Amino acid sequence: MKVIMKNIRRLPSKEYYYYDDDDAAAKQEQHQRALLTTRLEYEQKARAKEAARLAERRQRSLLQARLWLDDWQKQQTVRQQQRVTEAKQRTLLAKRLELETSIARDRKKVTDPLEPTNLLVHTSGVAQRQQEAVQEASRLAEARQRALLTTRLQLLQQQQKQTQTSVSWEDIISTVFQNNVPALIRIACAYSESQKIRPQLVETASVLSLTGERLEIAMLVCEGESCVNVVVPVTLPQSCQACGSSQQELRICMLGNLQTLDQKAHVRIEQAERVEVRQEELQQMGRLDAELQAAPEFQQDLPTWWTTGNVELQRECDRLKAILNEDEFVNEIRLLAQKHLDHLPEWMSDSDTKTDNSTMVTRAAVALVGSSGLLLRAQVRDKDRRTAIVPSAVPFYQGKVALAEALRSAVLELVDSVAS
């Protein structure tokens, strides 16, 4: 048997090994498979590295936003405390100056010498009046000191009360709102200015400031790789100022406000979503009507019997097209297109569709009005809910017309044929 051998390699042992074409092809295929495996592993590592980089960037953005929120909240707290302290100091200083001025005025009256009004007044009478004046001045000074002391005590009590109240706000923020982050996100989305932020785009939310009348919510909104901080002020449905410094009453009041706001947020978000869906449907309907009413670009798109009249008749055709495309004739034009539907796409022109008449015109419009008929364009849907836009040419029953009055009569005759 004659054997054809290739790729002969001599070994030191004087033996010969032969490799035929099948072995070379197998080795080449194995080499290509190894290269492909290496390339796939490299691409997987590259994708994993890119995903890790994006995740790291996202976490860095979240961390920066949280740090910014914490710093801003601390600054607001410090500024609020400074304003309250300055106001108390001004009030206390004004009252102290007023009391010291009154005391100095009374002392001056006591120490001023008495002017003699009558030389015949007895000396004992003058001394007695001076003693009574000194006693009266002492009594007034004692009363003013007592009032000053009472004012200081009231200021201290008010300061302690405000301190306790501020501590209660912080405790309520940490216990009531931080445990209801999803509700905060819904409330912030519902009460934002644009009302177009959806809860799915919000990463986190927190309370920046809280009083008995309102709260401010900061939320981090991310879309793609970009994130932005949005601050939303919200007025509480029920004021909690009357709760005083009772932490339990404040907690109950804030929980009630949170539940009420969350319920209203659900309603507002649903309404905004319905409005958005409705606007999208109207936009789609507008685009569909524009496509259906567009005149054909080429003469080949018109039927062979199509004719046009003079300039005056063409103007009348344009007026009739505008009238027929109004909402009043939507149903008649749809029925007319359904009646004269003859050209369907190939994927709709199967035997099943023709036998059960399942192709339905969902919307139609007048694309062109001529002197011998109408050119309609319709959106059709088959039993598998597939849609297509097809033309439908409708000739006049009386054929070609030459006058505007005859044109109106021919169009009216077509409309009446499907309206009855």
Beta strands, then each sheet from edge to edge (+ up, - down):
strand 1: 6-10
strand 2: 16-19
strand 3: 202-210
strand 4: 214-223
strand 5: 226-235
strand 6: 360-369
strand 7: 373-381
strand 8: 387-395
sheet 1: 1+ 2-
sheet 2: 3+ 4- 5+
sheet 3: 6+ 7- 8+
end
